[in-house]
């Protein structure tokens, strides 16, 4: 189905001028005023007999309000799953530029969802064929593309079985006959409301994606950040992306979409600018040493990509435990986007009563607890210390070492 009509009359109503006004009136969605606004909408003669349209407008308003920080700019149409799984605009733009740099002019976005990547590809001047079996997601994508003035062709179906050039011989010809074409795949990684950890349980399965890359060399795939490195085929390039201390995505790239010689990369975006760490000159393991001087907490993208040893070498630091991703540096390290540095001020008794007495004796009134490798809940530790809030806030790092658990008083650089 190419460029489908909205999935039902409710979708059609939302796209009318009156429907758009209704969504705008409910946005930003605020629970304290929702009842008043919804009651007024239901009394409007245009919607008095159509409460389902008012409910759908309220859903769009809630989704747009949630999306506002991650997706600035003109409002888009969403589904709940589409927003939950959507690629951030700055990351989707990087995906699109990979295809542009490789000279790919036509991309099949397989499992497109609400279409963040499809829209970024189209904005980069690429012809986009977006495929999904969720008709409501295709409606949201088609409506957003029309509002943004972008040309995106949408098709309804199961990417693993429907006729298409990406599946080999089919209605659009074999993949080998499509020079300048590529694929981007975003497998669904949830089932029954829970995350699927087994890549073969994704939809489409990881094995199908790997086979696709053998047929269509210019293939990229969005994957779970926790994917095992062993599941990434030889010859592919994997990338983990961090923004503001959060790991927002992992992706795997094949063929002409690879960039440079690295097999694994960590990218941290700072104000949209990428900073890259890779395994081209990776050492086998970082040295071990004491937790003293300065402590560096690597960005999650560095940790997931397995590049902590590379960061340690760059900073002149060492691990404090072979299983824990904290680095220590004898001297203050140079500022880096790949981690957060803390000056180690003192060691603190790890037992809670002794820790409480130690903090009170030094006049601390509150505490921020960071932990790695120890079975504690930071909020529960903070509550159990029962500090009165009258003094400065301490930052404690609780971690595991070969010598046992360790508590450190630190100050962020």
C-alpha positions as a LaTeX table, in Angstrom:
\begin{tabular}{lrrr}
\hline
Residue & $x$ (\AA) & $y$ (\AA) & $z$ (\AA) \\
\hline
Unk1 & 0.00 & 0.00 & 0.00 \\
Unk2 & 1.63 & 3.24 & $-1.12$ \\
Unk3 & 0.98 & 6.48 & 0.78 \\
Unk4 & $-2.03$ & 5.09 & 2.67 \\
Unk5 & $-4.98$ & 7.11 & 3.77 \\
Unk6 & $-5.34$ & 7.52 & 7.55 \\
Unk7 & $-6.13$ & 4.21 & 9.21 \\
Unk8 & $-9.68$ & 5.23 & 10.14 \\
Unk9 & $-12.02$ & 8.22 & 10.13 \\
Unk10 & $-10.55$ & 9.43 & 13.42 \\
Unk11 & $-7.18$ & 9.94 & 11.75 \\
Unk12 & $-8.87$ & 11.78 & 8.89 \\
Unk13 & $-10.64$ & 14.06 & 11.35 \\
Unk14 & $-7.41$ & 14.93 & 13.15 \\
Unk15 & $-5.85$ & 16.11 & 9.90 \\
Unk16 & $-8.63$ & 18.56 & 9.14 \\
Unk17 & $-8.22$ & 22.21 & 10.06 \\
Unk18 & $-10.64$ & 21.77 & 12.96 \\
Unk19 & $-8.84$ & 18.62 & 14.12 \\
Unk20 & $-5.50$ & 20.37 & 14.09 \\
Unk21 & $-6.96$ & 23.26 & 16.07 \\
Unk22 & $-8.26$ & 20.76 & 18.64 \\
Unk23 & $-4.85$ & 19.14 & 19.07 \\
Unk24 & $-3.19$ & 22.56 & 19.32 \\
Unk25 & $-5.69$ & 23.66 & 22.00 \\
Unk26 & $-4.77$ & 20.63 & 24.12 \\
Unk27 & $-1.00$ & 21.14 & 23.68 \\
Unk28 & 1.01 & 21.35 & 25.87 \\
Unk29 & $-0.99$ & 18.75 & 27.73 \\
Unk30 & $-1.36$ & 19.57 & 31.42 \\
Unk31 & $-3.22$ & 17.21 & 33.69 \\
Unk32 & $-4.54$ & 20.05 & 35.87 \\
Unk33 & $-6.36$ & 21.70 & 32.95 \\
Unk34 & $-7.12$ & 18.62 & 30.84 \\
Unk35 & $-10.63$ & 18.05 & 32.23 \\
Unk36 & $-11.66$ & 21.64 & 31.57 \\
Unk37 & $-10.32$ & 21.65 & 28.00 \\
Unk38 & $-11.68$ & 18.20 & 27.17 \\
Unk39 & $-15.11$ & 19.09 & 28.53 \\
Unk40 & $-15.17$ & 22.23 & 26.37 \\
Unk41 & $-14.10$ & 20.20 & 23.32 \\
Unk42 & $-16.86$ & 17.64 & 23.83 \\
Unk43 & $-19.42$ & 20.44 & 24.00 \\
Unk44 & $-18.18$ & 21.90 & 20.72 \\
Unk45 & $-20.87$ & 21.14 & 18.09 \\
Unk46 & $-18.16$ & 19.83 & 15.76 \\
Unk47 & $-17.14$ & 17.13 & 18.24 \\
Unk48 & $-20.22$ & 16.61 & 20.40 \\
Unk49 & $-21.08$ & 13.38 & 18.59 \\
Unk50 & $-17.45$ & 12.31 & 18.12 \\
Unk51 & $-15.86$ & 11.73 & 21.54 \\
Unk52 & $-13.38$ & 9.31 & 19.94 \\
Unk53 & $-11.83$ & 12.21 & 17.99 \\
Unk54 & $-11.47$ & 14.27 & 21.16 \\
Unk55 & $-9.79$ & 11.30 & 22.88 \\
Unk56 & $-7.41$ & 10.83 & 19.93 \\
Unk57 & $-6.58$ & 14.55 & 19.98 \\
Unk58 & $-5.79$ & 14.32 & 23.69 \\
Unk59 & $-3.48$ & 11.39 & 22.98 \\
Unk60 & $-1.65$ & 13.37 & 20.30 \\
Unk61 & $-1.34$ & 16.32 & 22.69 \\
Unk62 & 0.16 & 14.11 & 25.40 \\
Unk63 & 2.60 & 12.57 & 22.92 \\
Unk64 & 3.63 & 15.96 & 21.51 \\
Unk65 & 4.18 & 17.28 & 25.02 \\
Unk66 & 6.42 & 14.31 & 25.86 \\
Unk67 & 8.27 & 14.70 & 22.56 \\
Unk68 & 8.94 & 18.43 & 22.89 \\
Unk69 & 12.40 & 18.21 & 24.49 \\
Unk70 & 13.75 & 15.40 & 22.30 \\
Unk71 & 12.14 & 16.58 & 19.07 \\
Unk72 & 12.21 & 20.37 & 18.86 \\
Unk73 & 10.87 & 22.11 & 15.80 \\
Unk74 & 7.56 & 21.70 & 13.96 \\
Unk75 & 5.12 & 19.35 & 15.69 \\
Unk76 & 4.82 & 15.81 & 14.38 \\
Unk77 & 2.23 & 13.06 & 14.56 \\
Unk78 & 3.00 & 10.14 & 16.84 \\
Unk79 & 1.97 & 6.76 & 18.12 \\
Unk80 & 2.93 & 5.73 & 21.67 \\
Unk81 & 5.29 & 3.01 & 20.44 \\
Unk82 & 6.60 & 5.27 & 17.70 \\
Unk83 & 7.63 & 7.95 & 20.18 \\
Unk84 & 9.13 & 5.43 & 22.60 \\
Unk85 & 11.37 & 3.94 & 19.90 \\
Unk86 & 12.03 & 7.03 & 17.77 \\
Unk87 & 15.58 & 8.00 & 16.84 \\
Unk88 & 16.62 & 11.43 & 18.13 \\
Unk89 & 16.81 & 14.01 & 15.31 \\
Unk90 & 20.54 & 14.64 & 15.71 \\
Unk91 & 21.24 & 10.89 & 15.54 \\
Unk92 & 18.86 & 10.34 & 12.61 \\
Unk93 & 20.65 & 13.13 & 10.74 \\
Unk94 & 23.96 & 11.30 & 11.26 \\
Unk95 & 22.39 & 8.14 & 9.84 \\
Unk96 & 21.24 & 10.04 & 6.78 \\
Unk97 & 24.68 & 11.55 & 6.23 \\
Unk98 & 26.23 & 8.09 & 6.14 \\
Unk99 & 24.04 & 7.24 & 3.16 \\
Unk100 & 24.74 & 10.59 & 1.51 \\
Unk101 & 28.52 & 10.18 & 1.97 \\
Unk102 & 28.31 & 6.69 & 0.45 \\
Unk103 & 26.48 & 8.01 & $-2.62$ \\
Unk104 & 23.25 & 6.17 & $-1.80$ \\
Unk105 & 20.25 & 7.89 & $-3.38$ \\
Unk106 & 17.47 & 5.43 & $-2.52$ \\
Unk107 & 16.89 & 3.85 & 0.89 \\
Unk108 & 14.35 & 1.31 & 2.09 \\
Unk109 & 13.59 & 2.10 & 5.74 \\
Unk110 & 12.44 & $-1.31$ & 6.95 \\
Unk111 & 10.47 & $-1.24$ & 10.19 \\
Unk112 & 10.20 & 2.54 & 9.96 \\
Unk113 & 7.80 & 3.12 & 12.87 \\
Unk114 & 6.76 & 6.76 & 13.15 \\
Unk115 & 9.63 & 7.61 & 10.85 \\
Unk116 & 12.35 & 9.72 & 12.44 \\
Unk117 & 14.96 & 8.12 & 10.19 \\
Unk118 & 12.74 & 8.21 & 7.11 \\
Unk119 & 12.16 & 11.94 & 7.60 \\
Unk120 & 15.88 & 12.61 & 8.12 \\
Unk121 & 16.74 & 10.63 & 4.98 \\
Unk122 & 14.17 & 12.54 & 2.93 \\
Unk123 & 15.41 & 15.86 & 4.33 \\
Unk124 & 18.90 & 14.88 & 3.12 \\
Unk125 & 17.57 & 14.50 & $-0.43$ \\
Unk126 & 17.32 & 10.71 & $-0.46$ \\
Unk127 & 14.41 & 8.86 & $-2.03$ \\
Unk128 & 12.77 & 6.94 & 0.81 \\
Unk129 & 10.61 & 3.83 & 0.76 \\
Unk130 & 9.34 & 3.31 & 4.31 \\
Unk131 & 7.87 & $-0.06$ & 5.28 \\
Unk132 & 6.11 & $-1.21$ & 8.43 \\
Unk133 & 3.24 & $-3.50$ & 9.35 \\
Unk134 & 1.81 & $-1.01$ & 11.88 \\
Unk135 & $-0.73$ & 1.01 & 9.91 \\
Unk136 & $-1.09$ & 3.65 & 12.63 \\
Unk137 & 2.68 & 4.28 & 12.50 \\
Unk138 & 2.54 & 4.62 & 8.71 \\
Unk139 & $-0.29$ & 7.12 & 9.08 \\
Unk140 & 1.75 & 9.16 & 11.56 \\
Unk141 & 4.76 & 9.11 & 9.25 \\
Unk142 & 2.78 & 10.04 & 6.13 \\
Unk143 & 1.05 & 12.89 & 7.99 \\
Unk144 & 4.33 & 14.23 & 9.42 \\
Unk145 & 6.05 & 14.02 & 6.04 \\
Unk146 & 3.20 & 15.92 & 4.36 \\
Unk147 & 3.30 & 18.63 & 7.03 \\
Unk148 & 7.08 & 18.98 & 6.63 \\
Unk149 & 6.93 & 18.99 & 2.84 \\
Unk150 & 9.01 & 15.81 & 2.53 \\
Unk151 & 8.46 & 13.07 & $-0.03$ \\
Unk152 & 8.28 & 9.66 & 1.68 \\
Unk153 & 6.63 & 6.63 & 0.08 \\
Unk154 & 5.10 & 4.28 & 2.65 \\
Unk155 & 4.20 & 0.61 & 2.29 \\
Unk156 & 2.26 & $-1.66$ & 4.61 \\
Unk157 & 3.63 & $-5.16$ & 5.17 \\
Unk158 & 6.04 & $-7.60$ & 6.80 \\
Unk159 & 9.52 & $-6.70$ & 5.54 \\
Unk160 & 10.67 & $-10.32$ & 5.71 \\
Unk161 & 8.01 & $-11.68$ & 3.34 \\
Unk162 & 6.61 & $-8.87$ & 1.21 \\
Unk163 & 7.83 & $-8.53$ & $-2.40$ \\
Unk164 & 10.61 & $-5.99$ & $-2.68$ \\
Unk165 & 14.08 & $-5.58$ & $-4.05$ \\
Unk166 & 15.58 & $-5.96$ & $-0.57$ \\
Unk167 & 14.22 & $-9.54$ & $-0.45$ \\
Unk168 & 15.90 & $-10.51$ & $-3.70$ \\
Unk169 & 13.82 & $-11.26$ & $-6.83$ \\
Unk170 & 10.44 & $-9.62$ & $-6.49$ \\
Unk171 & 8.14 & $-7.00$ & $-7.91$ \\
Unk172 & 10.86 & $-4.36$ & $-7.86$ \\
Unk173 & 13.71 & $-6.52$ & $-9.12$ \\
Unk174 & 16.65 & $-8.18$ & $-7.34$ \\
Unk175 & 18.82 & $-6.28$ & $-4.95$ \\
Unk176 & 21.83 & $-6.75$ & $-7.19$ \\
Unk177 & 20.08 & $-4.66$ & $-9.85$ \\
Unk178 & 19.62 & $-1.66$ & $-7.56$ \\
Unk179 & 22.87 & 0.31 & $-7.69$ \\
Unk180 & 22.83 & 3.34 & $-5.43$ \\
Unk181 & 20.27 & 1.75 & $-3.11$ \\
Unk182 & 20.57 & 0.83 & 0.54 \\
Unk183 & 18.57 & $-0.34$ & 3.53 \\
Unk184 & 18.11 & 0.86 & 7.07 \\
Unk185 & 16.51 & $-1.60$ & 9.49 \\
Unk186 & 15.09 & $-0.89$ & 12.93 \\
Unk187 & 13.97 & $-4.25$ & 14.36 \\
Unk188 & 11.21 & $-4.20$ & 16.97 \\
Unk189 & 12.85 & $-5.20$ & 20.23 \\
Unk190 & 9.80 & $-5.44$ & 22.47 \\
Unk191 & 7.22 & $-8.20$ & 22.81 \\
Unk192 & 4.33 & $-8.29$ & 25.24 \\
Unk193 & 5.51 & $-5.05$ & 26.84 \\
Unk194 & 9.01 & $-6.33$ & 27.68 \\
Unk195 & 12.39 & $-5.97$ & 26.00 \\
Unk196 & 13.63 & $-8.92$ & 23.98 \\
Unk197 & 17.26 & $-9.57$ & 24.88 \\
Unk198 & 17.75 & $-12.33$ & 22.30 \\
Unk199 & 18.45 & $-10.70$ & 18.90 \\
Unk200 & 16.85 & $-13.69$ & 17.18 \\
Unk201 & 13.59 & $-12.77$ & 18.92 \\
Unk202 & 13.58 & $-9.30$ & 17.39 \\
Unk203 & 11.27 & $-8.52$ & 14.50 \\
Unk204 & 12.79 & $-8.97$ & 11.99 \\
Unk205 & 15.26 & $-11.41$ & 13.59 \\
Unk206 & 18.92 & $-10.44$ & 13.68 \\
Unk207 & 19.80 & $-13.35$ & 11.41 \\
Unk208 & 17.51 & $-11.93$ & 8.73 \\
Unk209 & 19.19 & $-8.52$ & 9.05 \\
Unk210 & 22.64 & $-10.07$ & 8.65 \\
Unk211 & 21.46 & $-11.98$ & 5.56 \\
Unk212 & 20.01 & $-8.72$ & 4.18 \\
Unk213 & 23.41 & $-7.04$ & 4.49 \\
Unk214 & 24.89 & $-9.86$ & 2.39 \\
Unk215 & 22.34 & $-9.08$ & $-0.36$ \\
Unk216 & 22.38 & $-5.29$ & $-0.02$ \\
Unk217 & 25.89 & $-4.10$ & 0.94 \\
Unk218 & 24.77 & $-0.58$ & 1.91 \\
Unk219 & 22.80 & $-1.70$ & 4.97 \\
Unk220 & 22.59 & $-0.17$ & 8.43 \\
Unk221 & 20.65 & $-1.41$ & 11.44 \\
Unk222 & 19.61 & 0.08 & 14.75 \\
Unk223 & 20.23 & $-2.43$ & 17.56 \\
Unk224 & 19.87 & $-2.74$ & 21.31 \\
Unk225 & 22.81 & $-1.01$ & 23.08 \\
Unk226 & 23.39 & $-4.19$ & 25.05 \\
Unk227 & 23.95 & $-6.35$ & 21.97 \\
Unk228 & 26.82 & $-8.79$ & 22.48 \\
Unk229 & 29.91 & $-7.86$ & 20.51 \\
Unk230 & 30.09 & $-11.48$ & 19.32 \\
Unk231 & 26.73 & $-11.03$ & 17.56 \\
Unk232 & 28.18 & $-8.33$ & 15.29 \\
Unk233 & 29.47 & $-9.94$ & 12.08 \\
Unk234 & 33.08 & $-9.62$ & 11.04 \\
Unk235 & 33.43 & $-6.82$ & 8.53 \\
Unk236 & 30.64 & $-4.73$ & 10.05 \\
Unk237 & 31.19 & $-1.54$ & 12.01 \\
Unk238 & 29.31 & $-0.95$ & 15.26 \\
Unk239 & 28.68 & 2.43 & 16.86 \\
Unk240 & 27.34 & 3.43 & 20.28 \\
Unk241 & 26.07 & 7.01 & 20.64 \\
Unk242 & 25.83 & 9.04 & 23.84 \\
Unk243 & 24.09 & 12.37 & 24.44 \\
Unk244 & 24.28 & 14.28 & 27.74 \\
Unk245 & 25.47 & 11.24 & 29.66 \\
Unk246 & 22.77 & 8.95 & 28.26 \\
Unk247 & 23.39 & 6.06 & 25.88 \\
Unk248 & 20.76 & 6.77 & 23.24 \\
Unk249 & 21.55 & 4.28 & 20.50 \\
Unk250 & 23.67 & 1.54 & 19.02 \\
Unk251 & 23.86 & 0.81 & 15.31 \\
Unk252 & 25.68 & $-1.56$ & 12.96 \\
Unk253 & 26.87 & $-0.53$ & 9.48 \\
Unk254 & 28.01 & $-2.61$ & 6.53 \\
Unk255 & 29.76 & $-2.06$ & 3.21 \\
Unk256 & 30.05 & 1.52 & 1.94 \\
Unk257 & 28.30 & 2.84 & 5.07 \\
Unk258 & 31.33 & 2.01 & 7.21 \\
Unk259 & 33.45 & 5.03 & 8.07 \\
Unk260 & 37.17 & 4.52 & 8.67 \\
Unk261 & 38.97 & 1.35 & 9.70 \\
Unk262 & 37.45 & 0.91 & 13.16 \\
Unk263 & 35.27 & $-2.03$ & 14.02 \\
Unk264 & 33.83 & $-0.48$ & 17.20 \\
Unk265 & 33.29 & 3.22 & 17.89 \\
Unk266 & 31.87 & 5.33 & 20.69 \\
Unk267 & 30.43 & 8.69 & 19.67 \\
Unk268 & 29.47 & 11.37 & 22.17 \\
Unk269 & 27.46 & 14.30 & 20.83 \\
Unk270 & 28.14 & 17.64 & 22.51 \\
Unk271 & 25.88 & 20.43 & 21.25 \\
Unk272 & 25.37 & 18.30 & 18.16 \\
Unk273 & 29.10 & 17.95 & 17.44 \\
Unk274 & 30.42 & 14.36 & 17.39 \\
Unk275 & 33.46 & 13.23 & 19.36 \\
Unk276 & 34.66 & 9.75 & 18.40 \\
Unk277 & 36.67 & 7.09 & 20.21 \\
Unk278 & 37.50 & 3.89 & 18.31 \\
Unk279 & 39.34 & 0.59 & 18.53 \\
Unk280 & 41.86 & 1.22 & 15.74 \\
Unk281 & 44.72 & 1.45 & 18.24 \\
Unk282 & 43.01 & $-0.44$ & 21.08 \\
Unk283 & 45.13 & $-2.10$ & 23.74 \\
Unk284 & 44.19 & $-5.52$ & 25.05 \\
Unk285 & 43.49 & $-4.34$ & 28.59 \\
Unk286 & 43.98 & $-1.31$ & 30.79 \\
Unk287 & 46.48 & $-1.56$ & 33.67 \\
Unk288 & 45.24 & $-1.84$ & 37.24 \\
Unk289 & 46.03 & 0.55 & 40.05 \\
Unk290 & 44.73 & 2.19 & 43.23 \\
Unk291 & 41.69 & 4.44 & 43.52 \\
Unk292 & 43.52 & 7.67 & 44.24 \\
Unk293 & 44.11 & 11.05 & 42.69 \\
Unk294 & 41.27 & 11.46 & 40.18 \\
Unk295 & 38.40 & 9.15 & 39.33 \\
Unk296 & 36.92 & 9.10 & 35.82 \\
Unk297 & 33.47 & 7.71 & 35.10 \\
Unk298 & 33.41 & 6.80 & 31.36 \\
Unk299 & 30.41 & 7.73 & 29.26 \\
Unk300 & 28.00 & 4.78 & 28.81 \\
Unk301 & 28.79 & 4.77 & 25.07 \\
Unk302 & 32.45 & 4.12 & 25.91 \\
Unk303 & 31.55 & 1.35 & 28.33 \\
Unk304 & 29.13 & $-0.46$ & 26.00 \\
Unk305 & 31.54 & $-0.24$ & 23.07 \\
Unk306 & 34.26 & $-1.89$ & 25.14 \\
Unk307 & 36.63 & 1.05 & 24.74 \\
Unk308 & 37.39 & 1.80 & 28.39 \\
Unk309 & 41.01 & 0.67 & 27.90 \\
Unk310 & 41.38 & 3.09 & 24.98 \\
Unk311 & 40.11 & 5.94 & 27.15 \\
Unk312 & 42.45 & 4.91 & 29.98 \\
Unk313 & 45.44 & 5.09 & 27.63 \\
Unk314 & 44.33 & 8.45 & 26.30 \\
Unk315 & 44.01 & 9.90 & 29.81 \\
Unk316 & 47.07 & 8.19 & 31.29 \\
Unk317 & 44.89 & 6.33 & 33.76 \\
Unk318 & 44.22 & 2.80 & 34.97 \\
Unk319 & 41.32 & 0.61 & 36.10 \\
Unk320 & 40.67 & 0.25 & 39.81 \\
Unk321 & 39.12 & $-3.19$ & 39.21 \\
Unk322 & 39.23 & $-5.35$ & 36.06 \\
Unk323 & 35.43 & $-5.77$ & 36.13 \\
Unk324 & 34.41 & $-2.19$ & 36.95 \\
Unk325 & 34.40 & 0.71 & 34.48 \\
Unk326 & 35.95 & 3.33 & 36.76 \\
Unk327 & 39.34 & 4.78 & 35.85 \\
Unk328 & 41.81 & 6.45 & 38.20 \\
Unk329 & 44.42 & 8.99 & 37.14 \\
Unk330 & 47.33 & 10.11 & 39.34 \\
Unk331 & 47.08 & 13.68 & 37.99 \\
Unk332 & 44.06 & 15.70 & 36.92 \\
Unk333 & 43.13 & 14.41 & 33.44 \\
Unk334 & 42.50 & 16.69 & 30.50 \\
Unk335 & 38.81 & 17.48 & 30.00 \\
Unk336 & 37.18 & 14.87 & 27.78 \\
Unk337 & 33.69 & 14.36 & 26.40 \\
Unk338 & 34.13 & 10.63 & 26.98 \\
Unk339 & 33.90 & 10.71 & 30.76 \\
Unk340 & 33.33 & 12.73 & 33.90 \\
Unk341 & 36.28 & 13.41 & 36.22 \\
Unk342 & 36.07 & 13.59 & 40.01 \\
Unk343 & 38.83 & 14.53 & 42.43 \\
Unk344 & 39.21 & 11.87 & 45.13 \\
Unk345 & 39.19 & 13.72 & 48.46 \\
Unk346 & 39.08 & 10.89 & 50.97 \\
Unk347 & 38.16 & 7.31 & 51.67 \\
Unk348 & 34.97 & 6.79 & 53.65 \\
Unk349 & 33.98 & 3.84 & 55.88 \\
Unk350 & 31.76 & 1.57 & 53.80 \\
Unk351 & 29.46 & 0.44 & 56.66 \\
Unk352 & 26.42 & 2.68 & 56.88 \\
Unk353 & 26.63 & 3.59 & 60.57 \\
Unk354 & 30.31 & 4.45 & 60.27 \\
Unk355 & 29.63 & 6.32 & 57.02 \\
Unk356 & 26.86 & 8.35 & 58.69 \\
Unk357 & 29.10 & 9.26 & 61.63 \\
Unk358 & 31.96 & 10.17 & 59.29 \\
Unk359 & 29.74 & 12.49 & 57.20 \\
Unk360 & 28.09 & 14.14 & 60.22 \\
Unk361 & 31.43 & 14.73 & 61.91 \\
Unk362 & 32.60 & 16.65 & 58.84 \\
Unk363 & 29.44 & 18.73 & 58.65 \\
Unk364 & 27.77 & 17.31 & 55.55 \\
Unk365 & 24.02 & 17.79 & 55.41 \\
Unk366 & 23.15 & 15.70 & 52.35 \\
Unk367 & 24.73 & 13.22 & 49.98 \\
Unk368 & 24.66 & 12.17 & 46.33 \\
Unk369 & 25.43 & 8.47 & 45.94 \\
Unk370 & 26.94 & 6.96 & 42.80 \\
Unk371 & 27.59 & 3.25 & 42.59 \\
Unk372 & 29.03 & 0.58 & 40.33 \\
Unk373 & 29.44 & $-3.11$ & 41.01 \\
Unk374 & 27.86 & $-3.09$ & 44.48 \\
Unk375 & 24.37 & $-4.27$ & 45.31 \\
Unk376 & 22.88 & $-1.11$ & 46.79 \\
Unk377 & 20.16 & 1.34 & 45.76 \\
Unk378 & 21.58 & 4.90 & 45.92 \\
Unk379 & 18.27 & 6.45 & 47.05 \\
Unk380 & 17.98 & 3.92 & 49.89 \\
Unk381 & 21.56 & 4.56 & 51.00 \\
Unk382 & 20.92 & 8.31 & 51.03 \\
Unk383 & 17.74 & 7.86 & 53.09 \\
Unk384 & 19.43 & 5.51 & 55.56 \\
Unk385 & 22.18 & 8.03 & 56.33 \\
Unk386 & 19.56 & 10.43 & 57.76 \\
Unk387 & 21.53 & 13.63 & 57.26 \\
Unk388 & 19.74 & 16.81 & 58.34 \\
Unk389 & 20.32 & 18.93 & 55.23 \\
Unk390 & 21.96 & 21.76 & 57.13 \\
Unk391 & 25.42 & 21.45 & 55.55 \\
Unk392 & 26.98 & 21.01 & 52.11 \\
Unk393 & 26.24 & 18.00 & 49.91 \\
Unk394 & 28.83 & 15.24 & 49.67 \\
Unk395 & 29.29 & 13.04 & 46.61 \\
Unk396 & 30.07 & 9.44 & 47.45 \\
Unk397 & 31.19 & 6.75 & 44.99 \\
Unk398 & 30.50 & 3.20 & 46.14 \\
Unk399 & 32.29 & 0.59 & 44.09 \\
Unk400 & 33.85 & $-2.85$ & 44.13 \\
Unk401 & 37.58 & $-3.62$ & 44.05 \\
Unk402 & 39.70 & $-6.73$ & 44.39 \\
Unk403 & 40.26 & $-5.64$ & 48.00 \\
Unk404 & 36.54 & $-5.45$ & 48.70 \\
Unk405 & 33.92 & $-2.65$ & 48.52 \\
Unk406 & 35.16 & 0.91 & 48.59 \\
Unk407 & 33.53 & 4.24 & 49.38 \\
Unk408 & 35.13 & 7.45 & 48.13 \\
Unk409 & 34.36 & 11.08 & 48.85 \\
Unk410 & 34.80 & 12.91 & 45.54 \\
Unk411 & 34.35 & 16.35 & 44.03 \\
Unk412 & 33.35 & 16.78 & 40.42 \\
Unk413 & 35.92 & 18.58 & 38.30 \\
\hline
\end{tabular}
